[in-house]
């Protein structure tokens, strides 16, 4: 009995589930963030992982030029999960800089 009902309404059930998923996806993109987000669990936050960084590398007061400086940033709430790694080379004065890094995240705080 149940199988005959499922066979009879299979396409209607499939259409209903597909429409439901479409509506969820549509509204998640139509209202992706902010206080007016339709689905709270889809709310995205902008998280600053690092402010702009600049510095100077010296050895006994003498600038080191051509040194590679590495910045590795990690955040538990970042969707992609992998650390963000930036590289910079010092100039002739030993100076280097990194730009500010912000990411979008569903979690405003790092997960434990």
C-alpha positions, 0 to 999 in steps of 0.5 A: 500500500505504502509503495503504491502511494510512493510510486504514485506521488514520487514526482510530486515529492521530488518536486516539493523537496527540490522547490524547498531546497531552491527557496532556501538557497535563493533566500540565503543569497538574497539575504546573506548577512546582517540583522535581516538575515532570513536564516540565522545559521546562514548569517556571515560575519566579516572577520579581521584576521590581521590589520596591516603589518609593516616592519623593518629587519636589521642585523646590528642596525644594518638593513637586511634586503631580500629577506623573505618574511612569512605571515601565516593566519589561521581562524577556526571559523573560516570556511576554507579551513586552511591557513592563509599564508602571505610572503613579502620580501624586504626592500633595500632598507629592510622594510616589508609590509602586509595588507589587511586580511578579512574573511567571511565566516559563519562563526564570529569567534574561533571554534574550540 
